[in-house]
Amino acid sequence: MMTQLPGFADTVHDAQITFRALLDSLARPGIAQTTASLQAPTGLGVACAAACLTLFDLETTVWLQPGLPEEVQSWLIFHTGCRFTNNPQASDFAVIWQIDTAPALSEFSWGTAEYPEASTSLLIQLPGLHGGDRSTLQGPGILTKLEVDLPVSAAFWQQWQAMTEDYPLGLDCWCFAANKMLGLPRTARVVTASKADP
């Protein structure tokens, strides 16, 4: 089934805006960036949809977390020509809409010693970029320490902390809500986590 839902209004300009936001969000972990706007299909938020159009192409393999509407896959095929896989380990990108039921981070490709960049990048949709337990990050791009309160579980941060111990292997991740994104590169280490105030 094909889709007539448009992509970017200005393909080149909007893709450049979004690509810059994607790069900046990894270079400056925990700092929210804004993507170009578009009319996203049901199941994708604006920022995540913009990132998909910017990152995916004929050479990329994508894993979609089960439960997304069929329209999402049709829209991505129509606008990017990307391929899909049912195996998270075989994906270049993974689109996650429900982090609590997503596979463990270890089930995605962390790259190899020779090609650590040949890993899965995660595109995680969240209800917001705030409101969860506070976690403190350190690493390149962070002046001293940075506190984030993403609405993810303690188990996610435990998996993330374990993953960063295998650097340079690991995953790069973007979290999306509305037209905003926040980057979590594999270099961002969790140093503390605490409960959000009631």
MDTraj code that builds the backbone (N, CA, C; nanometers):
import mdtraj as md
import numpy as np

residues = "MET MET THR GLN LEU PRO GLY PHE ALA ASP THR VAL HIS ASP ALA GLN ILE THR PHE ARG ALA LEU LEU ASP SER LEU ALA ARG PRO GLY ILE ALA GLN THR THR ALA SER LEU GLN ALA PRO THR GLY LEU GLY VAL ALA CYS ALA ALA ALA CYS LEU THR LEU PHE ASP LEU GLU THR THR VAL TRP LEU GLN PRO GLY LEU PRO GLU GLU VAL GLN SER TRP LEU ILE PHE HIS THR GLY CYS ARG PHE THR ASN ASN PRO GLN ALA SER ASP PHE ALA VAL ILE TRP GLN ILE ASP THR ALA PRO ALA LEU SER GLU PHE SER TRP GLY THR ALA GLU TYR PRO GLU ALA SER THR SER LEU LEU ILE GLN LEU PRO GLY LEU HIS GLY GLY ASP ARG SER THR LEU GLN GLY PRO GLY ILE LEU THR LYS LEU GLU VAL ASP LEU PRO VAL SER ALA ALA PHE TRP GLN GLN TRP GLN ALA MET THR GLU ASP TYR PRO LEU GLY LEU ASP CYS TRP CYS PHE ALA ALA ASN LYS MET LEU GLY LEU PRO ARG THR ALA ARG VAL VAL THR ALA SER LYS ALA ASP PRO".split()
xyz = np.array([
    [0.0843, -0.1192, 0.0000],
    [0.0000, 0.0000, 0.0000],
    [0.0879, 0.1244, 0.0000],
    [0.0667, 0.2133, -0.0986],
    [0.1445, 0.3357, -0.1077],
    [0.0724, 0.4477, -0.0329],
    [0.1453, 0.5534, -0.0056],
    [0.0884, 0.6651, 0.0674],
    [0.1045, 0.7933, -0.0123],
    [0.0083, 0.8805, -0.0031],
    [0.0174, 1.0109, -0.0683],
    [0.0552, 1.1200, 0.0313],
    [0.0750, 1.0847, 0.1597],
    [0.1106, 1.1839, 0.2595],
    [0.2472, 1.2426, 0.2248],
    [0.2577, 1.3759, 0.2184],
    [0.3844, 1.4351, 0.1754],
    [0.4953, 1.4165, 0.2773],
    [0.6183, 1.4415, 0.2321],
    [0.7331, 1.4426, 0.3210],
    [0.7653, 1.5864, 0.3580],
    [0.8929, 1.6249, 0.3432],
    [0.9318, 1.7629, 0.3693],
    [0.8696, 1.8561, 0.2652],
    [0.8316, 1.9754, 0.3079],
    [0.7815, 2.0766, 0.2144],
    [0.8941, 2.1242, 0.1232],
    [1.0125, 2.1439, 0.1796],
    [1.1322, 2.1818, 0.1039],
    [1.2370, 2.0754, 0.1325],
    [1.2469, 1.9775, 0.0433],
    [1.3250, 1.8570, 0.0718],
    [1.4683, 1.8869, 0.1130],
    [1.5395, 1.9667, 0.0345],
    [1.6812, 1.9915, 0.0622],
    [1.6986, 2.0744, 0.1894],
    [1.6273, 2.1859, 0.1980],
    [1.6432, 2.2760, 0.3130],
    [1.6009, 2.2088, 0.4430],
    [1.4864, 2.1419, 0.4419],
    [1.4365, 2.0781, 0.5645],
    [1.5261, 1.9621, 0.6077],
    [1.5787, 1.8879, 0.5108],
    [1.6707, 1.7790, 0.5451],
    [1.7996, 1.8346, 0.6044],
    [1.8467, 1.9478, 0.5537],
    [1.9679, 2.0092, 0.6084],
    [1.9451, 2.0553, 0.7520],
    [1.8299, 2.1169, 0.7777],
    [1.7971, 2.1614, 0.9138],
    [1.7953, 2.0425, 1.0093],
    [1.7301, 1.9353, 0.9656],
    [1.7165, 1.8186, 1.0527],
    [1.8495, 1.7477, 1.0715],
    [1.9290, 1.7378, 0.9653],
    [2.0594, 1.6715, 0.9774],
    [2.1496, 1.7473, 1.0744],
    [2.1459, 1.8794, 1.0667],
    [2.2258, 1.9596, 1.1601],
    [2.1789, 1.9362, 1.3035],
    [2.0477, 1.9286, 1.3229],
    [1.9942, 1.9031, 1.4567],
    [2.0369, 1.7654, 1.5076],
    [2.0367, 1.6655, 1.4185],
    [2.0791, 1.5310, 1.4561],
    [2.2259, 1.5302, 1.4994],
    [2.3103, 1.5978, 1.4226],
    [2.4522, 1.6035, 1.4568],
    [2.4747, 1.6794, 1.5872],
    [2.4090, 1.7949, 1.6002],
    [2.4272, 1.8764, 1.7208],
    [2.3804, 1.8033, 1.8458],
    [2.2743, 1.7241, 1.8316],
    [2.2213, 1.6553, 1.9494],
    [2.3160, 1.5474, 2.0002],
    [2.3970, 1.4895, 1.9102],
    [2.4971, 1.3926, 1.9543],
    [2.6238, 1.4617, 2.0024],
    [2.6569, 1.5743, 1.9410],
    [2.7760, 1.6481, 1.9824],
    [2.7553, 1.7170, 2.1173],
    [2.6291, 1.7499, 2.1472],
    [2.5952, 1.8168, 2.2734],
    [2.4877, 1.7346, 2.3443],
    [2.5269, 1.6225, 2.4035],
    [2.4289, 1.5308, 2.4623],
    [2.3400, 1.5993, 2.5650],
    [2.2112, 1.5623, 2.5630],
    [2.1192, 1.6126, 2.6622],
    [2.0619, 1.7489, 2.6329],
    [2.1072, 1.8144, 2.5256],
    [2.0564, 1.9462, 2.4891],
    [1.9546, 1.9279, 2.3769],
    [1.8306, 1.9691, 2.4003],
    [1.7248, 1.9481, 2.3017],
    [1.7490, 2.0307, 2.1761],
    [1.7211, 1.9706, 2.0612],
    [1.7323, 2.0357, 1.9312],
    [1.5957, 2.0282, 1.8621],
    [1.5756, 2.1164, 1.7649],
    [1.4483, 2.1236, 1.6933],
    [1.4674, 2.0818, 1.5484],
    [1.3785, 1.9974, 1.4968],
    [1.3849, 1.9535, 1.3582],
    [1.2953, 2.0406, 1.2703],
    [1.3044, 2.0172, 1.1396],
    [1.2096, 2.0783, 1.0470],
    [1.0715, 2.0180, 1.0716],
    [0.9682, 2.0893, 1.0299],
    [0.8309, 2.0428, 1.0480],
    [0.7826, 1.9682, 0.9241],
    [0.6876, 1.8799, 0.9432],
    [0.6235, 1.8092, 0.8328],
    [0.4948, 1.7465, 0.8845],
    [0.4179, 1.6895, 0.7929],
    [0.2964, 1.6175, 0.8294],
    [0.3331, 1.4706, 0.8424],
    [0.3464, 1.4233, 0.9656],
    [0.3925, 1.2870, 0.9902],
    [0.2763, 1.1877, 0.9837],
    [0.3044, 1.0637, 0.9433],
    [0.1993, 0.9624, 0.9443],
    [0.1627, 0.9228, 1.0865],
    [0.0442, 0.8701, 1.1037],
    [0.0012, 0.8227, 1.2347],
    [0.1018, 0.7206, 1.2869],
    [0.1485, 0.7419, 1.4091],
    [0.2461, 0.6516, 1.4686],
    [0.3845, 0.7126, 1.4806],
    [0.4105, 0.8177, 1.4030],
    [0.5389, 0.8876, 1.4115],
    [0.5154, 1.0315, 1.4527],
    [0.5941, 1.0793, 1.5468],
    [0.5919, 1.2197, 1.5808],
    [0.6680, 1.3001, 1.4763],
    [0.6542, 1.4314, 1.4815],
    [0.7165, 1.5184, 1.3817],
    [0.8681, 1.5007, 1.3779],
    [0.9336, 1.5079, 1.4939],
    [1.0798, 1.5008, 1.4969],
    [1.1302, 1.3648, 1.4503],
    [1.0673, 1.2584, 1.4957],
    [1.1109, 1.1240, 1.4556],
    [1.0905, 1.1039, 1.3058],
    [0.9781, 1.1500, 1.2540],
    [0.9516, 1.1371, 1.1108],
    [1.0549, 1.2150, 1.0306],
    [1.0871, 1.3365, 1.0753],
    [1.1873, 1.4171, 1.0059],
    [1.3236, 1.3480, 1.0075],
    [1.3596, 1.2877, 1.1209],
    [1.4863, 1.2159, 1.1303],
    [1.4890, 1.0961, 1.0352],
    [1.3779, 1.0256, 1.0257],
    [1.3699, 0.9106, 0.9354],
    [1.3932, 0.9536, 0.7909],
    [1.3279, 1.0609, 0.7491],
    [1.3450, 1.1083, 0.6118],
    [1.4876, 1.1531, 0.5857],
    [1.5537, 1.2023, 0.6876],
    [1.6903, 1.2529, 0.6728],
    [1.7943, 1.1410, 0.6731],
    [1.7727, 1.0394, 0.7535],
    [1.8732, 0.9344, 0.7735],
    [1.8558, 0.8128, 0.6835],
    [1.7339, 0.7802, 0.6474],
    [1.7083, 0.6566, 0.5732],
    [1.7237, 0.6800, 0.4236],
    [1.7734, 0.5754, 0.3553],
    [1.7800, 0.5790, 0.2095],
    [1.7788, 0.4361, 0.1567],
    [1.8089, 0.4201, 0.0295],
    [1.8037, 0.2889, -0.0345],
    [1.9020, 0.1894, 0.0258],
    [2.0053, 0.2398, 0.0918],
    [2.1105, 0.1528, 0.1452],
    [2.0894, 0.1152, 0.2917],
    [1.9873, 0.1691, 0.3562],
    [1.9697, 0.1451, 0.4990],
    [1.8651, 0.0375, 0.5253],
    [1.8898, -0.0380, 0.6323],
    [1.7977, -0.1417, 0.6778],
    [1.7391, -0.0991, 0.8114],
    [1.6074, -0.1040, 0.8218],
    [1.5359, -0.0473, 0.9358],
    [1.4546, -0.1544, 1.0071],
    [1.4598, -0.1529, 1.1393],
    [1.3715, -0.2368, 1.2210],
    [1.2674, -0.1467, 1.2841],
    [1.1407, -0.1792, 1.2625],
    [1.0302, -0.1057, 1.3238],
    [0.9749, -0.1884, 1.4392],
    [0.9655, -0.1288, 1.5556],
    [0.9064, -0.2009, 1.6678],
    [0.7627, -0.2383, 1.6344],
    [0.7265, -0.3646, 1.6534],
    [0.5888, -0.4067, 1.6243],
    [0.4876, -0.3204, 1.6981],
    [0.3744, -0.2949, 1.6297],
    [0.2690, -0.2146, 1.6878],
    [0.2506, -0.0817, 1.6182],
    [0.3492, -0.0419, 1.5354],
    [0.3323, 0.0814, 1.4588],
    [0.2321, 0.0577, 1.3462],
    [0.1516, 0.1561, 1.3105],
    [0.0559, 0.1387, 1.2009],
    [0.1265, 0.1038, 1.0699],
    [0.0591, 0.0283, 0.9855],
    [0.1146, -0.0099, 0.8559],
    [0.1507, 0.1125, 0.7724],
    [0.0788, 0.2215, 0.7960],
    [0.1037, 0.3443, 0.7218],
    [0.2474, 0.3933, 0.7375],
    [0.3080, 0.3675, 0.8534],
    [0.4448, 0.4128, 0.8767],
    [0.5407, 0.3480, 0.7776],
    [0.5321, 0.2164, 0.7635],
    [0.6214, 0.1464, 0.6712],
    [0.5976, 0.1924, 0.5270],
    [0.4717, 0.2068, 0.4890],
    [0.4402, 0.2514, 0.3532],
    [0.4974, 0.3903, 0.3264],
    [0.4841, 0.4798, 0.4242],
    [0.5345, 0.6168, 0.4103],
    [0.6853, 0.6185, 0.3971],
    [0.7542, 0.5382, 0.4764],
    [0.9000, 0.5337, 0.4713],
    [0.9492, 0.4750, 0.3390],
    [0.8826, 0.3712, 0.2906],
    [0.9205, 0.3141, 0.1607],
    [0.9023, 0.4188, 0.0508],
    [0.7893, 0.4855, 0.0530],
    [0.7563, 0.5830, -0.0504],
    [0.8582, 0.6965, -0.0560],
    [0.8997, 0.7461, 0.0612],
    [0.9853, 0.8648, 0.0647],
    [1.1346, 0.8348, 0.0724],
    [1.1741, 0.7152, 0.1192],
    [1.3171, 0.6875, 0.1371],
    [1.3661, 0.5653, 0.0612],
    [1.2781, 0.4706, 0.0326],
    [1.3205, 0.3482, -0.0342],
    [1.3973, 0.2526, 0.0552],
    [1.3939, 0.2748, 0.1865],
    [1.4694, 0.1903, 0.2782],
    [1.4148, 0.0477, 0.2799],
    [1.4974, -0.0438, 0.3300],
    [1.4585, -0.1836, 0.3461],
    [1.4234, -0.2081, 0.4928],
    [1.3501, -0.3167, 0.5183],
    [1.3090, -0.3493, 0.6542],
    [1.3539, -0.4896, 0.6915],
    [1.3755, -0.5095, 0.8213],
    [1.4136, -0.6399, 0.8734],
    [1.3336, -0.6678, 0.9993],
    [1.3114, -0.7955, 1.0273],
    [1.2468, -0.8353, 1.1526],
    [1.3492, -0.8654, 1.2617],
    [1.4777, -0.8521, 1.2287],
    [1.5853, -0.8858, 1.3213],
    [1.6527, -0.7571, 1.3694],
    [1.6338, -0.7179, 1.4947],
    [1.6963, -0.5948, 1.5449],
    [1.8476, -0.5923, 1.5236],
    [1.9111, -0.7078, 1.5363],
    [2.0572, -0.7175, 1.5232],
    [2.1055, -0.6817, 1.3827],
    [2.0175, -0.6966, 1.2850],
    [2.0562, -0.6731, 1.1448],
    [2.0227, -0.5330, 1.0972],
    [1.9764, -0.4470, 1.1842],
    [1.9280, -0.3148, 1.1411],
    [2.0344, -0.2068, 1.1540],
    [2.0309, -0.1132, 1.0601],
    [2.1121, 0.0081, 1.0711],
    [2.0442, 0.1081, 1.1639],
    [1.9115, 0.1124, 1.1578],
    [1.8320, 0.2008, 1.2418],
    [1.7148, 0.1216, 1.2989],
    [1.6761, 0.1563, 1.4209],
    [1.5596, 0.0948, 1.4842],
    [1.4670, 0.2057, 1.5318],
    [1.3404, 0.1959, 1.4929],
    [1.2399, 0.2940, 1.5348],
    [1.1571, 0.2328, 1.6470],
    [1.1634, 0.2943, 1.7638],
    [1.0991, 0.2415, 1.8844],
    [0.9925, 0.3408, 1.9293],
    [0.8717, 0.2903, 1.9459],
    [0.7625, 0.3790, 1.9894],
    [0.7198, 0.3500, 2.1323],
    [0.7605, 0.2359, 2.1875],
    [0.7255, 0.1999, 2.3248],
    [0.8507, 0.1414, 2.3894],
    [0.9271, 0.2258, 2.4568],
    [1.0568, 0.1840, 2.5086],
    [1.0453, 0.0736, 2.6132],
    [0.9364, 0.0720, 2.6889],
    [0.9231, -0.0274, 2.7958],
    [0.9080, -0.1697, 2.7439],
    [0.8626, -0.1856, 2.6190],
    [0.8463, -0.3201, 2.5628],
    [0.9445, -0.3465, 2.4491],
    [1.0416, -0.2582, 2.4307],
    [1.1413, -0.2753, 2.3252],
    [1.2425, -0.3822, 2.3657],
    [1.3125, -0.4405, 2.2686],
    [1.4187, -0.5353, 2.3027],
    [1.5253, -0.4704, 2.3898],
    [1.5983, -0.5508, 2.4627],
    [1.7110, -0.5002, 2.5417],
    [1.8144, -0.4387, 2.4480],
    [1.8918, -0.3450, 2.4982],
    [1.9935, -0.2810, 2.4157],
    [2.0918, -0.3828, 2.3583],
    [2.1161, -0.4906, 2.4317],
    [2.2100, -0.5931, 2.3858],
    [2.1602, -0.6693, 2.2642],
    [2.0319, -0.6565, 2.2301],
    [1.9768, -0.7275, 2.1153],
    [1.9964, -0.6529, 1.9839],
    [2.0513, -0.5316, 1.9906],
    [2.0846, -0.4575, 1.8702],
    [2.2339, -0.4713, 1.8424],
    [2.2751, -0.4379, 1.7218],
    [2.4163, -0.4488, 1.6856],
    [2.4966, -0.3359, 1.7490],
    [2.6045, -0.3711, 1.8169],
    [2.6936, -0.2730, 1.8777],
    [2.8154, -0.2468, 1.7900],
    [2.8168, -0.2990, 1.6670],
    [2.9325, -0.2857, 1.5812],
    [3.0367, -0.3908, 1.6140],
    [3.1520, -0.3807, 1.5503],
    [3.2615, -0.4748, 1.5731],
    [3.3876, -0.3970, 1.6090],
    [3.4895, -0.4682, 1.6558],
    [3.6151, -0.4027, 1.6916],
    [3.6745, -0.3297, 1.5715],
    [3.6594, -0.3890, 1.4530],
    [3.7124, -0.3268, 1.3312],
    [3.6238, -0.2131, 1.2828],
    [3.4923, -0.2288, 1.2993],
    [3.3972, -0.1288, 1.2509],
    [3.2947, -0.0957, 1.3597],
    [3.3365, -0.0239, 1.4630],
    [3.2418, 0.0080, 1.5710],
    [3.1260, 0.0961, 1.5240],
    [3.1480, 0.1684, 1.4134],
    [3.0410, 0.2548, 1.3617],
    [2.9325, 0.1749, 1.2907],
    [2.9595, 0.0473, 1.2624],
    [2.8608, -0.0376, 1.1952],
    [2.7634, -0.0947, 1.2976],
    [2.6992, -0.0054, 1.3696],
    [2.6085, -0.0456, 1.4777],
    [2.4694, 0.0085, 1.4486],
    [2.3736, -0.0370, 1.5255],
    [2.2370, 0.0138, 1.5126],
    [2.2249, 0.1492, 1.5817],
    [2.1583, 0.2434, 1.5167],
    [2.1231, 0.3695, 1.5811],
    [1.9757, 0.3632, 1.6189],
    [1.9451, 0.4022, 1.7422],
    [1.8087, 0.3926, 1.7925],
    [1.7365, 0.5260, 1.7807],
    [1.6145, 0.5214, 1.7292],
    [1.5260, 0.6376, 1.7233],
    [1.4091, 0.6064, 1.8161],
    [1.4096, 0.6671, 1.9339],
    [1.3140, 0.6339, 2.0384],
    [1.2126, 0.7463, 2.0554],
    [1.0856, 0.7137, 2.0366],
    [0.9797, 0.8116, 2.0590],
    [0.9339, 0.8045, 2.2052],
    [0.9226, 0.9205, 2.2660],
    [0.8801, 0.9301, 2.4053],
    [0.7635, 1.0283, 2.4151],
    [0.6854, 1.0196, 2.5219],
    [0.5751, 1.1157, 2.5392],
    [0.6250, 1.2571, 2.5653],
    [0.7482, 1.2702, 2.6108],
    [0.8098, 1.3997, 2.6375],
    [0.9581, 1.3776, 2.6615],
    [1.0323, 1.4850, 2.6747],
    [1.1761, 1.4743, 2.7030],
    [1.2071, 1.5038, 2.8491],
    [1.1012, 1.5165, 2.9302],
    [1.1177, 1.5416, 3.0729],
    [1.0116, 1.4627, 3.1496],
    [1.0295, 1.4564, 3.2809],
    [0.9284, 1.3949, 3.3655],
    [0.9664, 1.2616, 3.4247],
    [1.0833, 1.2093, 3.3903],
    [1.1269, 1.0822, 3.4468],
    [1.2239, 1.1026, 3.5619],
    [1.2814, 0.9935, 3.6087],
    [1.3831, 1.0020, 3.7132],
    [1.5059, 1.0750, 3.6593],
    [1.5728, 1.1479, 3.7441],
    [1.6902, 1.2232, 3.7030],
    [1.8121, 1.1326, 3.6913],
    [1.8869, 1.1525, 3.5843],
    [2.0126, 1.0814, 3.5645],
    [2.1196, 1.1829, 3.5261],
    [2.2393, 1.1630, 3.5777],
    [2.3498, 1.2534, 3.5499],
    [2.4459, 1.1869, 3.4520],
    [2.4790, 1.2608, 3.3460],
    [2.5650, 1.2089, 3.2406],
    [2.6982, 1.2824, 3.2405],
    [2.8025, 1.2109, 3.1980],
    [2.9333, 1.2684, 3.1745],
    [2.9848, 1.2143, 3.0424],
    [3.0808, 1.2863, 2.9838],
    [3.1420, 1.2378, 2.8611],
    [3.1716, 1.3516, 2.7657],
    [3.2265, 1.3207, 2.6480],
    [3.2574, 1.4233, 2.5492],
    [3.1332, 1.5042, 2.5122],
    [3.1519, 1.6365, 2.4986],
    [3.0408, 1.7253, 2.4660],
    [2.9672, 1.7766, 2.5879],
    [3.0018, 1.7234, 2.7065],
    [2.9406, 1.7666, 2.8323],
    [3.0487, 1.8356, 2.9148],
    [3.0274, 1.9615, 2.9500],
    [3.1312, 2.0408, 3.0148],
    [3.1800, 1.9739, 3.1427],
    [3.0919, 1.9460, 3.2348],
    [3.1288, 1.8741, 3.3579],
    [3.0326, 1.7575, 3.3767],
    [2.9095, 1.7921, 3.4167],
    [2.8042, 1.6924, 3.4294],
    [2.6757, 1.7518, 3.3744],
    [2.5858, 1.6648, 3.3312],
    [2.4583, 1.7094, 3.2759],
    [2.3473, 1.6215, 3.3321],
    [2.2418, 1.6847, 3.3821],
    [2.1293, 1.6098, 3.4367],
    [2.0154, 1.6057, 3.3366],
    [1.9631, 1.4848, 3.3111],
    [1.8466, 1.4685, 3.2250],
    [1.7394, 1.3947, 3.3043],
    [1.6134, 1.4107, 3.2613],
    [1.5036, 1.3407, 3.3285],
    [1.4091, 1.2809, 3.2235],
    [1.4679, 1.2069, 3.1310],
    [1.3883, 1.1403, 3.0284],
    [1.2913, 1.0409, 3.0925],
    [1.1708, 1.0264, 3.0381],
    [1.0747, 0.9309, 3.0934],
    [1.1040, 0.7882, 3.0479],
    [1.2176, 0.7349, 3.0960],
    [1.2559, 0.5965, 3.0680],
    [1.2802, 0.5268, 3.2016],
    [1.2822, 0.3946, 3.1986],
    [1.2931, 0.3177, 3.3225],
    [1.4374, 0.3126, 3.3729],
    [1.4503, 0.2753, 3.4999],
    [1.5832, 0.2548, 3.5574],
    [1.6560, 0.1437, 3.4836],
    [1.5810, 0.0443, 3.4341],
    [1.6421, -0.0667, 3.3603],
    [1.7109, -0.0169, 3.2338],
    [1.6507, 0.0833, 3.1678],
    [1.7151, 0.1386, 3.0484],
    [1.8513, 0.1962, 3.0830],
    [1.8581, 0.2756, 3.1897],
    [1.9858, 0.3362, 3.2270],
    [2.0864, 0.2319, 3.2724],
    [2.0398, 0.1256, 3.3367],
    [2.1316, 0.0184, 3.3759],
    [2.1917, -0.0487, 3.2526],
    [2.1075, -0.0731, 3.1522],
    [2.1566, -0.1313, 3.0275],
    [2.2523, -0.0342, 2.9579],
    [2.2181, 0.0954, 2.9602],
    [2.3028, 0.1949, 2.8953],
    [2.4395, 0.2002, 2.9621],
    [2.4407, 0.1989, 3.0951],
    [2.5668, 0.2045, 3.1690],
    [2.6533, 0.0833, 3.1371],
    [2.5911, -0.0344, 3.1293],
    [2.6660, -0.1551, 3.0950],
    [2.7213, -0.1454, 2.9536],
    [2.6428, -0.0901, 2.8620],
    [2.6857, -0.0781, 2.7238],
    [2.8076, 0.0124, 2.7105],
    [2.8077, 0.1254, 2.7817],
    [2.9175, 0.2211, 2.7666],
    [3.0506, 0.1635, 2.8141],
    [3.0471, 0.0581, 2.8928],
    [3.1714, -0.0042, 2.9367],
    [3.2405, -0.0782, 2.8221],
    [3.1687, -0.1041, 2.7126],
    [3.2265, -0.1715, 2.5966],
    [3.2696, -0.0744, 2.4874],
    [3.2714, 0.0559, 2.5180],
    [3.3128, 0.1555, 2.4190],
    [3.4504, 0.1179, 2.3617],
    [3.4717, 0.1297, 2.2279],
    [3.3929, 0.2042, 2.1298],
    [3.2724, 0.1295, 2.0713],
    [3.2498, 0.0069, 2.1139],
    [3.1272, -0.0602, 2.0712],
    [3.0080, 0.0038, 2.1425],
    [2.8906, -0.0082, 2.0840],
    [2.7716, 0.0443, 2.1492],
    [2.6748, 0.1066, 2.0517],
    [2.5749, 0.1739, 2.1064],
    [2.4662, 0.2325, 2.0285],
    [2.4646, 0.3832, 2.0449],
    [2.4312, 0.4525, 1.9372],
    [2.3980, 0.5941, 1.9453],
    [2.2459, 0.6050, 1.9396],
    [2.1922, 0.6989, 2.0122],
    [2.0475, 0.7032, 2.0301],
    [1.9970, 0.8463, 2.0229],
    [1.8801, 0.8617, 1.9618],
    [1.8069, 0.9883, 1.9670],
    [1.6718, 0.9638, 2.0318],
    [1.6323, 1.0518, 2.1202],
    [1.4997, 1.0472, 2.1803],
    [1.4176, 1.1625, 2.1228],
    [1.2913, 1.1346, 2.0891],
    [1.2064, 1.2324, 2.0213],
    [1.0761, 1.2541, 2.0971],
    [1.0297, 1.3780, 2.0933],
    [0.8969, 1.4124, 2.1435],
    [0.8541, 1.5373, 2.0693],
    [0.7355, 1.5334, 2.0075],
    [0.6859, 1.6448, 1.9254],
    [0.7919, 1.6798, 1.8206],
    [0.8362, 1.8061, 1.8136],
    [0.9352, 1.8444, 1.7135],
    [1.0738, 1.8626, 1.7749],
    [1.0965, 1.7996, 1.8901],
    [1.2241, 1.8109, 1.9603],
    [1.2951, 1.6754, 1.9647],
    [1.4267, 1.6821, 1.9765],
    [1.5070, 1.5610, 1.9931],
    [1.6185, 1.5858, 2.0928],
    [1.6637, 1.4777, 2.1536],
    [1.7740, 1.4821, 2.2487],
    [1.8651, 1.3642, 2.2174],
    [1.9932, 1.3902, 2.2023],
    [2.0869, 1.2850, 2.1638],
    [2.1533, 1.2176, 2.2821],
    [2.1748, 1.0881, 2.2683],
    [2.2516, 1.0094, 2.3650],
    [2.3558, 0.9289, 2.2877],
    [2.4745, 0.9845, 2.2674],
    [2.5795, 0.9078, 2.2014],
    [2.6354, 0.8015, 2.2947],
    [2.6989, 0.7021, 2.2371],
    [2.7552, 0.5917, 2.3179],
    [2.8618, 0.6399, 2.4154],
    [2.9126, 0.7620, 2.3970],
    [3.0139, 0.8168, 2.4869],
    [2.9547, 0.8767, 2.6132],
    [2.8211, 0.8901, 2.6197],
    [2.7562, 0.9509, 2.7363],
    [2.7409, 0.8456, 2.8464],
    [2.8141, 0.8626, 2.9533],
    [2.8119, 0.7678, 3.0640],
    [2.7187, 0.8152, 3.1754],
    [2.6449, 0.7215, 3.2328],
    [2.5580, 0.7524, 3.3461],
    [2.6415, 0.7439, 3.4735],
    [2.6444, 0.8535, 3.5492],
    [2.7223, 0.8521, 3.6729],
    [2.6351, 0.8455, 3.7961],
    [2.5118, 0.8986, 3.7884],
    [2.4173, 0.8861, 3.9007],
    [2.2760, 0.8819, 3.8454],
    [2.1890, 0.8234, 3.9219],
    [2.0456, 0.8236, 3.8888],
    [1.9697, 0.8399, 4.0181],
    [1.8638, 0.9203, 4.0158],
    [1.7840, 0.9427, 4.1367],
    [1.6380, 0.9521, 4.1002],
    [1.5520, 0.9310, 4.1978],
    [1.4095, 0.9362, 4.1767],
    [1.3612, 1.0792, 4.1560],
    [1.2634, 1.0930, 4.0673],
    [1.2037, 1.2243, 4.0468],
    [1.1256, 1.2642, 4.1711],
    [1.1127, 1.3944, 4.1936],
    [1.0347, 1.4423, 4.3079],
    [0.8874, 1.4051, 4.2888],
    [0.8188, 1.3673, 4.3946],
    [0.6762, 1.3311, 4.3821],
    [0.5929, 1.4534, 4.3475],
])
top = md.Topology()
chain = top.add_chain()
for i, resn in enumerate(residues, 1):
    res = top.add_residue(resn, chain, resSeq=i)
    for name in ("N", "CA", "C"):
        top.add_atom(name, md.element.get_by_symbol(name[0]), res)
traj = md.Trajectory(xyz[None], top)
